Amino acid sequence: MAPPARLGHMELALSEAKAAAARGEVPVGAVLTDPFGTVVATAGNRTRELSDPSAHAEMLVIREAAQKLGSERLIDHDLYVTLEPCPMCAGVISFARIRRLYYAAPDPKGGGVEHGPRVFSHPTCHHRPELYPGLGEEEAAVLLKSFFASRRPE
């Protein structure tokens, strides 16, 4: 049986995604919670703002939490993210030993979890988080589609 997802955490991630879009970033937001469900870190994408291709929302919350806790291992922590993590983020999620990954919208083009390289399915993957896709999917998908539609020429 799946653990109870906290919709409020995904709503907070969606809020971070909206803030990222307002900054001109791809609208992806993430929230990391401790074993008791307390929010440890929140972030939205900041790749353009920081001129850092690795400044994805997932990376930023994992970095912040690891620094706060003084450990690169975030055992029993849960990650809520509005888009299926890319291969780079999936690798870091594995290395950080994230317990559960909840993500809203799938990413058939750039995802690394259930699409593309499927990082967690490789025999060399050291840790596989429990996966819970689809939480808040509709709102996240609409946000992403409208963001990209506004940037494409007619």
C-alpha positions as CSV (number, residue, x, y, z in Angstrom):
1,M,0.0,0.0,0.0
2,A,1.3,3.4,-0.9
3,P,2.1,5.9,1.9
4,P,-0.1,8.9,2.3
5,A,1.1,11.6,0.0
6,R,0.8,15.1,1.3
7,L,-1.0,17.1,-1.3
8,G,0.0,20.3,0.5
9,H,3.7,19.5,-0.2
10,M,3.0,19.2,-3.9
11,E,1.0,22.4,-3.8
12,L,4.0,24.1,-2.3
13,A,6.2,22.6,-5.1
14,L,3.7,24.0,-7.7
15,S,3.9,27.4,-6.0
16,E,7.7,27.2,-6.4
17,A,7.2,26.2,-10.1
18,K,5.0,29.3,-10.7
19,A,7.6,31.5,-9.1
20,A,10.2,30.0,-11.4
21,A,8.0,30.7,-14.4
22,A,7.7,34.3,-13.2
23,R,11.5,34.6,-13.2
24,G,11.6,33.2,-16.8
25,E,12.8,29.8,-15.7
26,V,11.2,26.5,-16.8
27,P,8.4,26.1,-14.2
28,V,9.6,23.2,-12.0
29,G,9.4,23.3,-8.3
30,A,10.5,20.9,-5.5
31,V,10.0,20.4,-1.8
32,L,12.0,18.1,0.4
33,T,10.6,16.8,3.7
34,D,12.1,15.1,6.6
35,P,11.0,11.7,8.0
36,F,8.1,13.4,9.9
37,G,6.8,15.3,6.9
38,T,8.3,18.6,7.9
39,V,9.5,20.8,5.0
40,V,13.3,21.0,5.0
41,A,13.8,22.9,1.7
42,T,11.9,24.4,-1.2
43,A,13.1,25.7,-4.5
44,G,12.2,26.3,-8.1
45,N,14.5,26.1,-11.1
46,R,17.2,28.8,-11.2
47,T,19.4,27.7,-14.1
48,R,19.2,31.0,-15.9
49,E,19.4,33.2,-12.8
50,L,22.5,31.4,-11.5
51,S,24.0,30.6,-14.9
52,D,24.2,27.1,-13.7
53,P,22.9,24.2,-15.8
54,S,22.7,22.0,-12.7
55,A,20.5,24.5,-10.7
56,H,17.4,22.3,-11.2
57,A,14.8,22.5,-8.4
58,E,15.6,19.0,-7.2
59,M,19.3,19.7,-7.0
60,L,18.7,22.9,-5.1
61,V,16.6,21.3,-2.4
62,I,18.9,18.4,-2.0
63,R,21.9,20.7,-1.7
64,E,20.2,22.9,0.9
65,A,19.0,19.9,3.0
66,A,22.3,18.2,2.9
67,Q,24.1,21.4,4.0
68,K,21.5,22.0,6.8
69,L,21.8,18.4,8.0
70,G,25.6,18.1,7.5
71,S,25.2,14.9,5.6
72,E,25.1,13.9,1.9
73,R,22.6,11.1,2.8
74,L,19.0,12.2,3.2
75,I,17.8,8.8,4.3
76,D,14.0,8.7,5.1
77,H,13.5,12.1,3.3
78,D,10.8,12.5,0.7
79,L,11.0,14.6,-2.5
80,Y,8.0,16.3,-4.2
81,V,8.7,17.7,-7.6
82,T,6.4,19.0,-10.3
83,L,8.1,17.2,-13.2
84,E,9.7,13.8,-13.6
85,P,13.4,14.3,-12.8
86,C,15.9,14.3,-15.5
87,P,18.8,11.8,-15.5
88,M,21.1,14.1,-13.7
89,C,18.6,14.7,-10.9
90,A,17.6,11.1,-10.7
91,G,21.3,10.2,-10.1
92,V,21.6,12.7,-7.3
93,I,18.3,11.5,-5.8
94,S,19.8,8.0,-5.7
95,F,23.1,9.1,-4.2
96,A,21.2,11.1,-1.6
97,R,19.2,8.0,-0.7
98,I,15.9,9.8,-0.9
99,R,13.2,7.5,0.5
100,R,10.2,8.5,-1.7
101,L,9.9,10.4,-4.9
102,Y,6.5,12.0,-5.7
103,Y,6.4,13.8,-9.0
104,A,3.5,15.4,-10.9
105,A,3.9,15.4,-14.6
106,P,5.8,12.8,-16.7
107,D,8.5,14.0,-19.0
108,P,8.7,11.7,-22.0
109,K,11.3,13.9,-23.7
110,G,13.7,14.6,-20.9
111,G,12.8,12.4,-18.0
112,G,15.2,10.0,-16.4
113,V,12.9,8.0,-14.1
114,E,10.1,6.3,-16.1
115,H,11.3,7.7,-19.5
116,G,14.7,7.9,-21.2
117,P,17.5,6.2,-19.3
118,R,15.3,5.1,-16.4
119,V,18.1,5.6,-13.9
120,F,16.6,3.7,-11.1
121,S,16.1,0.5,-13.1
122,H,19.9,0.0,-13.8
123,P,21.6,-2.8,-11.9
124,T,24.4,-0.3,-11.0
125,C,21.9,2.0,-9.3
126,H,22.8,1.9,-5.6
127,H,19.5,3.1,-4.2
128,R,16.0,3.2,-5.7
129,P,13.4,5.5,-4.0
130,E,9.8,4.5,-3.9
131,L,8.1,6.1,-6.9
132,Y,4.7,7.9,-6.8
133,P,4.0,9.6,-10.1
134,G,0.9,11.7,-11.0
135,L,0.4,13.7,-7.8
136,G,-0.8,17.1,-9.1
137,E,-0.1,16.1,-12.6
138,E,-2.9,18.1,-14.3
139,E,-1.9,21.4,-12.8
140,A,1.8,20.9,-13.4
141,A,1.2,19.9,-17.0
142,V,-1.0,22.9,-17.7
143,L,1.7,25.2,-16.1
144,L,4.5,23.7,-18.3
145,K,2.4,23.7,-21.5
146,S,1.4,27.4,-21.1
147,F,5.0,28.4,-20.3
148,F,6.4,26.8,-23.4
149,A,3.4,27.9,-25.6
150,S,4.1,31.5,-24.6
151,R,7.7,31.2,-25.9
152,R,7.0,29.6,-29.2
153,P,6.3,31.8,-32.3
154,E,2.8,31.5,-33.7
